[in-house]
Amino acid sequence: MSRPTTVVSGAADSGVVESSSIQSGAVESGAIELDARGIRIEGGPRVVLCASLFYFRLPREQWRARLEQVRASGYTCVDVYLPWNFHETAPGRWSFEGRRDVAAFLDLAQETGLYVIARPGPYICSEWDGGALPAWLGLDPELRVRQNEPRFLAQVTAWFDQVLPLLAERQYPAGGPVILVQLENELDFFDCADRAGYLTALRDQTIRHGITVPLVACSGQGDIEGATGNVPGVVPACNFYPDDDSPDLEPEVRRYAELLADRGLPLLITETNRRHRTLRRLLASGASLIAPYLQSSGWNFGYTPSTGNWGDPANFMSHGYDFGGYVSSTGAERPEYIQAQVLARVIDTLGPRLALATSAGASVPGGPVTAGFPTSSSPSALDLDGGGRLVAVPHLGAADTAGTAALTAPGTAVVNGVPVAVAPDSCPLMLVDVPLQSWGYDGTLTLASADLVAASDGVLTFSSEVPVTVVVGETRGEIPAPTAGAPERTTVKGLTLVALAPADAARLRATDTDGTAHLTDAPPSRSTPPLPPSTVRAARRRSAGAPEQPAGSHELPPTLESLGVYRGRGTYRTTADLTDVDELLLVGAADIADLSIDGRARPTISGFGAAQRIDVREATGAVAVEAVVEIWGHANFDDARLPALRLGALRGLGTLWTVRDVTDVSALWSVCGHWAGLPAPTRALGGWSSTRVGLPVTYTRDVRSDTASALHLRGVVEPVRVSVDDGEPRTVTAEDPWVLLPAGTRQISVTLPHHPSGGGLGAELLVLEPVTDWSCSVQDDDLLTGFAATGPSQGQGIQLPLTLEPGEEAWLDVDLPPSGDGFLVRLDGTQIRVTGWAAGECVGRVWAGDGDRPTFSGGDSNIIWIPAGWSGLTLLVRGAAGPGDPELRTLRLESPDG
């Protein structure tokens, strides 16, 4: 079909975006062109494999090695987030030095021969503290993040003024490797009121700073308009995170490829899973850019992890940032690395034929594959430029059982029904009816059942773990299954056919005309074996802890951010009169609160702001209250179920209330909705019966509260809506079934869908009085890091295990043996939180004690990494209150590569 064409002009002098079509069209931007057939870089069509690699999650001295490792994998591009709050460490305080020298990282990428997709946000997600939005933005009640709102955009302008010139100077091809710049990140997950206005503002700022490469915006759940606002000059991209074993991946991906082709654009997959079996399926479904997220893993140093990931509302991101990509956090290559090299060789071998291919899915009704194993419900195929077809055949069955498949190729009877072997857990890219003239053979490759990794001078080289079936013209040949170091070869009609095991194919340098394969040298073995694991049994305990910075007196507990702490912790102290008080209510505490009342430690709180009832019947009179609150990290996603997991939510103690009275208010609610009229029926909350199942019913009750109070709804499963007097309704969830009611509240209304099989709701009203007169002190990450760096100390020598009281702390200096590879320090203990420093930097944090801590995501949550060359190890060990006595039992040193 004919498609509209748009030329996007990013002229820096005018800042004007010209477009002849609002929502569609090819993009020509200097040396980078995007159209329905794919990506062209300086006129050359490309399929781009891209690996995530983040400078801010690696030591600077490892940048080059990691970039070279990506390039050696066959990938040609890295995508790079640029975290705003990593560079603006406090309002107006910018840092682009040391590990923050992103310009140096981009220059290294160019030297390594890699393209770069730069992702400056302003929001990046990435399981990073606040999604990279600075914590202090939440201090302005009028500022609304990720919106077309002047206060927020003014802050974004300050960030873009710093970072975009660095990118503009390093655009491809004039000054560097940057081929695409991404605006925002998965905006379709977020409730943005004016998407078009917001993306237009970001686009215009970007162009004014001289960015001329294409601008992209990725959709996280397939809502292209939600991600881009359909703004001219902003190219839609897609993030896919499917079940790797799903048989329905291909038709979903093809739909997006077709939607974008109708706009004259390619399918750019800016994030997806890391498994190359899945990546092959995406390639055959029409993707021109495939960027599996986090192929090269890293670390969340210091106080940079986020909280509340992937919708789990009690989730911390660990120090290790590793989801099983082809390179581990310490730089070790996993088996998937070889799969990357093989796929890259297939893409290189097919070259423009593949880069300019078009989907053949619609031309093969019923699918071109029959298989004796679970496979795609609708396999994908591509019509190669210049003739022939590529068919992806995923084996989705048992990971240890090979199978047999057959292709149906219309017009090619010699292929139809020919059984071919398919290795388990694989997705061979089979070729059908491919002309061979450009590869030195006057004939047609009618069928090849394995990956073609090299072709020239009448020699075809394949990668396979199982026997390879090749049909040349109408003559069929079989190549036995190769093994590592033992290639197999045969000849069919004068065409030399070679089969290599994947490990050999990954190292293929050239193949002679007689089929002799030449491999690059195997990676050198270690000159010295890794140090064996060892256990540290001794440390020096410092006689004093880090100093506190006084932060004033306050009527109510302030947020830590308002005290200038964006990463770190604070201590709140007061005296409370608990005469005739049985319980307290703590509302809004985040992220980790160690609370002590009358000298008695309470269970550590990590409820992300959910209201917490605290039994204080054993305390009476005036008692001391102390709380140490640590920021683990600000929310990187916008999760409405818990207060502290809203994007931009602040951290601190929240508000502590004494509970002066508790009244059950489950009965005497007036019913509105369905057919209930006047006079309104009176029922228990949730007690109205109706045949209209699932429709909302509103229950209203007078409360007449002259003081502050709280409504607690018991038994909430599905979210309900609560209105106070004439105010806007708010959503109440099972994770935090509380509503604070201001003094003077007269009426509350609860709306919930009629659910006759449900258990009903209970309600109680708590009359509250705030605990006031707080004194505060703070320790931000700079203060703590500075104190950690004051060693080595002459402290008291101790032997592990170290037992602490809940809330007690110990600063330990640990001597490490010399190692050129660094260490993984594995911590074993119960109810212990440990923060580690080395070489003047906070390396990470661990909460030891499985079962007694929040859920953790990412890599191994029980280790701290000490990179090679980073001297010293200082630990801040704090006892958490909960089941079991706090104890640090052992520190086990392990080699990074096992």
PyMOL commands that set and color helices and strands:
alter all, ss='L'
color gray80, all
select helices_A, chain A and resi 55-57+60-72+84-87+98-100+102-112+129-132+135-139+150-168+187-189+195-208+224-228+249-261+276-284+336-350+352-355+361-363+437-439+502-505+561-563+643-645+781-788
alter helices_A, ss='H'
color red, helices_A
select strands_A, chain A and resi 27-29+32-35+38-41+44-46+48-52+77-81+88-90+93-94+115-119+178-182+215-219+234-239+267-272+287-292+298-299+315-317+320-321+358-359+369-371+381-383+389-392+403-407+420-422+429-435+444-448+451-456+459-463+468-472+475-479+488-492+495-500+508-511+517-519+534-536+538-541+549-554+568-577+583-587+592-597+600-601+612-615+622-630+655-664+669-672+682-683+696-702+709-714+720-724+730-732+738-741+747-753+762-770+774-780+796-799+802-803+809-814+823-830+832-838+841-848+855-857+863-866+873-879+887-894
alter strands_A, ss='S'
color yellow, strands_A
deselect
rebuild
show_as cartoon
